[in-house]
Structures are given as C-alpha cells and as structure tokens.
Amino acid sequence: MTEFIPEGSRFHPLTSPFPMKRGGALHGARVAYETWGTLADDASNAILIVTGLSPDAHAASNAGNPATGWWEPMLGPGKPIDTDRWFVICVNSLGSCKGSTGPASLDPATGETYRLSFPELSIEDVANAAAEVVKALGISQLACLIGNSMGGMTALALLLQHEGIARSHINISGSAQALPFSIAIRSLQREAIRLDPTWNNGNYSEDSYPESGMRMARKLGVITYRSALEWDGRFGRVRLDSDQTDEDPFGLEFQVESYLEGHARRFVRRFDPNCYLYLGRSMDWFDMAEYGNGDVMAGLAKIHVERALAIGANTDILFPVEQQQQIADGLRAGGAMADFIGMDSPQGHDAFLVDYARFGPAVAGFLHALPDGV
C-alpha cells in the first residue's frame, strides 16, 4: 500500500475513464515517465523504453534526478542509446507502485487504496497507457520502441494495438507469450505472498506487512533471473564464515543463500505486494496467439514495422532465447527487416542489465543504422 516515486518523475493523466481490456475502467489515473535528450522539431527522433516488472521510469540520470538509473550504462550522451541524437522516454508501467496508477494508489471514488479492487490488469492495458504518453508529447511516430523482459511483451502489444506508432523495434529478452515454466514460477511467487498471514487478502499495512511472502517471491524470481552457470561461477559451494547455532539449525550456511536473503530484504519494502501480484499475472495472461487465431506466429505477423532486432541470452531460463528468435521470425513474416542475436552471456535473463559489453554494441549498432527523419 506504498508508492515509491522517483525524484523528478513527470506524470501524464490518462484518458478518464481509461478502459481496461478485461473489464472495468480507471478514473483519474496517471502514468509516470521521464525523458532525456531534445525532441526534434518534427518529433522524428523519439525512442520509447517500456520496462520489466519492477523498474521505475528512472532509467538513467537526468536534470530532474541525478541519481544513477537502472539502465545507466545504456542511456545518455555517447552511450548505446545516444541522447545527443535521440529523445528518449521511459514509462513506468500502469499497475506499478513507482508513480503510475496501480493497486497501491488511491481510488478517487472512495478515497481509499485500491488494493484488490483495482481492475484486472493486462499487458495490453500497460501498452495503451504508454501510447497515451507518446501521443501527449506530440509524437505521431517513434523512431524506435525498446522493450525489456515484460517490456518486450508490452512493446508487442503496443505495436499491435497502435498501428504505425513506431518505425522500428528492439525486443530484449522478451516474449510473445508466457511459457508454462514462467507461469509456474510466477504462480509460486503469488502463492508465497498470498499465504503469508499478514497479506490478509490484500489488506496489509506498514506495521503488518507480508514480508516473508515477498522475500520468498523475490528469491524465486532472482533464481530464475540468472543462470546456473553464473550461480556456480559466482558462489560455488563457499560457506559463510559464521557458525550456525543450535537455535537456528537450518539457517543460512552458504554464500549463495546469504546473497538471496540480502537481495530479497532490500526489495521487499521497495515494491508493493499487490502490485507484484497484478503485474506478474498480466504476463501470464499475455499471448500473441490470441491475435492470430491460436497461432503465435500469425499474431506476430500482424505487427508492421520497418526494422526490428530481437536479442536474448542463451542462458535465459525464464524467457528462453528461442522466444526472441520467434519474435524476429514473426516480425519478419509481417514485413520487417528483422534480425535475431543470441548472446553467449552467462548472466541469464538479467544479462541485459549487467552484460553491457555484449548488449550495448548490439543496441548501438541497430540504432546507428536507423535513418534520420520520418
């Protein structure tokens, strides 16, 4: 029931009522976003970044907020997404707790926090909210739409629902549909939160908060965000220096356990549990086959962009690299000049957040080759 809004965030008021795909509507809702660079007079140099589940709109430092952003090495003057050339927008997902309206926001109809009264959230809703920001900034067509992880799903939904909104697309570790393994992991994450007694059917407070459930959910997520190769190389079987006590015979013993515990504890009070539930389930529901009479490739072929690049890590178990290959093939069937790159990165799904030596040049090369102007 807490929102965590980065300093310097800007806000776009959504159309009210804002209709939701699975029923219901939002009134007085908003989307948080940040920008970098200068928009060209003809608005032809705009790039939109749509994010994974947990990031906010602060992808990199800027005049409104000098703090390091979650994608700092990728975005800025002279960087792969070069703000000397591009005007870049990053939008915080609808349903999040980082400034955009979500379950942790106040419902204007009641003056109380939405909690589980928030309408069912779909990836398509997240995409439509992001599209409103683009149009409100006076941009009729993006030079490029970039989506990471869940944002890869959001980007596909945006391109499908808003024909011609982007000339090109970079899909990074994304997916055209949720696979059973990913659904199973997110189901366990939701179960861990819901079975925490203090979750209380979504009616928790700062003093009675489902911390244990959130810790377990986050640990499950982090395990799938990296690869077995990295876990082994980074931690091996190294044990902690401290000895266990009889009072805690099954406590933390290995360094990998300590890492997961520390990571989870840093996260749990920085992301609202109900928002976590809603966003995770929106990914499970997303399926491009819905738009292709049951065929994912047919659904992807309905998207029309001039150029596209799908990138993934060969060690990704959450959004396997075959899914990025599928995206490239499907967009190519729709007429795009589409390429696929599978990176030999050991970091798994999170490689795009850490393996800048591989992902940076791929993104920079694609954007460098884009022509200027509409």
Secondary structure as UniProt FT lines:
FT   TURN            7..8
FT   STRAND          10..13
FT   STRAND          18..19
FT   TURN            21..22
FT   STRAND          25..26
FT   STRAND          30..36
FT   TURN            41..42
FT   STRAND          46..50
FT   TURN            63..64
FT   TURN            70..71
FT   HELIX           72..74
FT   STRAND          75..76
FT   TURN            77..78
FT   STRAND          81..82
FT   TURN            83..85
FT   STRAND          87..91
FT   TURN            94..95
FT   TURN            103..104
FT   TURN            108..110
FT   HELIX           115..117
FT   HELIX           123..136
FT   TURN            137..138
FT   STRAND          144..148
FT   HELIX           150..161
FT   TURN            163..164
FT   STRAND          168..172
FT   HELIX           180..194
FT   HELIX           197..202
FT   HELIX           211..225
FT   HELIX           228..235
FT   TURN            236..237
FT   TURN            246..247
FT   TURN            249..250
FT   HELIX           255..268
FT   TURN            269..270
FT   HELIX           273..285
FT   HELIX           288..291
FT   TURN            292..294
FT   HELIX           296..300
FT   TURN            301..302
FT   STRAND          307..313
FT   TURN            314..315
FT   HELIX           321..333
FT   TURN            334..335
FT   STRAND          337..343
FT   TURN            346..347
FT   HELIX           348..350
FT   HELIX           351..354
FT   HELIX           356..368
//
